[in-house]
Amino acid sequence: MDVIIDTRGGIRCIYSEMLDLHRLGRPLITRASHLEPDSSGQWWADLSPVNGPTLGPFGRRTDALAAEHSWLEEHWLLAPPITG
């Protein structure tokens, strides 16, 4: 699990239960994607919550999860946080 700590002490990571995030402070956990099957049983990873693409189709949910995780590591984890 990669944990990024910025110069202001903000922490960014892709959620996992590998580390108890409460030990680092009060976590603010937000959704990065929506992983859903379509009407034919194909899986899609919609990364629009982090201004990303829709990935898919995938025949297996685990493949969609792996693609989602890879995209988040490569394009979101080290990017500046989205502010609104």
C-alpha positions in Angstrom: 0.0 0.0 0.0 1.5 3.4 -1.1 0.8 6.3 1.3 1.7 9.8 0.0 2.2 12.5 2.5 2.2 16.1 1.1 4.2 19.1 2.4 1.1 20.2 4.4 0.8 16.8 6.1 -2.1 15.7 4.0 -2.2 11.9 3.3 -3.3 10.3 0.1 -3.7 6.6 -0.6 -5.8 4.0 -2.4 -7.9 2.6 0.3 -7.0 -0.8 1.7 -7.5 -2.5 5.0 -3.8 -3.3 5.0 -3.2 -0.2 7.2 -5.4 1.2 9.9 -5.8 4.7 8.6 -7.2 5.9 11.9 -3.7 5.6 13.4 -2.7 8.5 11.0 -5.6 10.8 12.1 -9.2 11.1 11.2 -9.6 9.8 7.7 -11.7 11.4 5.0 -12.5 8.6 2.6 -14.0 9.5 -0.7 -15.1 7.4 -3.7 -12.7 7.3 -6.6 -14.8 5.1 -8.9 -18.0 3.2 -9.5 -17.5 -0.5 -10.4 -20.7 -1.9 -12.0 -21.8 -4.6 -14.3 -23.9 -3.8 -17.4 -27.0 -5.6 -18.6 -24.9 -8.3 -20.3 -22.7 -9.0 -17.2 -19.7 -7.1 -18.4 -17.9 -5.0 -15.7 -17.0 -1.3 -16.1 -14.9 0.9 -13.8 -16.2 4.5 -14.0 -13.4 6.8 -12.7 -15.3 10.0 -13.2 -15.3 10.9 -9.5 -11.5 11.6 -9.9 -11.9 13.1 -13.4 -10.9 9.8 -15.0 -12.2 7.6 -17.9 -14.5 4.7 -17.9 -12.5 1.4 -18.2 -13.9 -1.7 -19.7 -15.6 -3.9 -20.5 -14.2 -6.7 -18.4 -15.5 -10.2 -18.2 -14.6 -10.6 -14.6 -15.0 -8.2 -11.7 -11.5 -8.9 -10.5 -10.1 -7.7 -13.8 -12.1 -4.5 -13.5 -10.8 -4.0 -10.0 -7.2 -4.6 -11.1 -7.6 -2.1 -14.0 -9.1 0.5 -11.6 -6.3 0.1 -9.1 -3.6 0.4 -11.9 -5.2 3.5 -13.3 -5.5 5.2 -9.9 -1.9 4.4 -9.1 -0.6 5.8 -12.4 -2.9 8.8 -12.8 -4.4 9.8 -9.5 -2.2 8.9 -6.5 0.6 11.3 -7.2 -1.5 14.0 -8.8 -2.4 17.2 -6.9 -5.7 16.7 -4.9 -8.9 17.8 -6.5 -10.3 20.8 -4.7 -13.9 22.0 -5.1 
